[in-house]
Amino acid sequence: MIIAVVVIFSIFYLFQINRMTYALCMQREIPEEKQTKIFRTINVLITILLVSFYVEILLTA
């Protein structure tokens, strides 16, 4: 049960972060070449955050 909630939360959270990143890139007029690096970095960092969140929940429950 907890796995399903964490996965749904993670997908929603990652989608929202990507939307905000896209809005930032458009507002700051960041070139396409740099956008891929920005998205990759942010997605890797958010994924690490979500995995550590899942491990913490798993170990405390």
C-alpha positions as CSV (number, residue, x, y, z in Angstrom):
1,M,0.0,0.0,0.0
2,I,2.7,2.5,1.0
3,I,4.6,1.7,-2.3
4,A,1.6,2.7,-4.4
5,V,1.2,6.0,-2.5
6,V,4.9,6.8,-2.8
7,V,4.9,6.0,-6.5
8,I,1.9,8.1,-7.2
9,F,3.2,11.0,-5.2
10,S,6.6,10.7,-6.9
11,I,5.2,10.8,-10.4
12,F,3.0,13.9,-9.5
13,Y,5.9,15.6,-7.8
14,L,8.4,15.0,-10.7
15,F,5.8,16.2,-13.2
16,Q,5.3,19.4,-11.2
17,I,9.0,20.1,-10.9
18,N,9.5,19.6,-14.6
19,R,6.6,22.0,-15.3
20,M,8.3,24.7,-13.1
21,T,11.7,24.0,-14.7
22,Y,10.2,24.5,-18.1
23,A,8.5,27.8,-17.1
24,L,11.8,29.0,-15.6
25,C,13.6,28.1,-18.9
26,M,11.1,30.0,-20.9
27,Q,11.1,33.0,-18.6
28,R,14.9,33.3,-18.6
29,E,15.1,32.4,-22.3
30,I,17.7,29.7,-21.7
31,P,19.0,28.2,-25.0
32,E,17.8,24.7,-26.0
33,E,21.3,23.3,-25.6
34,K,21.5,24.2,-21.9
35,Q,17.9,23.2,-21.2
36,T,18.6,19.5,-21.6
37,K,21.5,19.7,-19.1
38,I,19.3,21.6,-16.6
39,F,16.4,19.1,-16.9
40,R,18.8,16.2,-16.5
41,T,20.4,17.6,-13.4
42,I,17.1,18.5,-11.8
43,N,15.5,15.2,-12.6
44,V,18.5,13.2,-11.2
45,L,18.5,15.3,-8.0
46,I,14.8,15.0,-7.5
47,T,15.0,11.2,-8.1
48,I,17.7,10.9,-5.5
49,L,15.5,12.9,-3.1
50,L,12.5,10.7,-3.8
51,V,14.5,7.4,-3.4
52,S,15.9,8.6,-0.1
53,F,12.4,9.6,1.0
54,Y,11.1,6.1,0.1
55,V,14.0,4.4,2.0
56,E,13.3,6.5,5.1
57,I,9.6,5.6,5.0
58,L,10.4,2.0,4.5
59,L,12.9,1.8,7.4
60,T,10.7,3.7,9.8
61,A,7.4,1.8,9.1
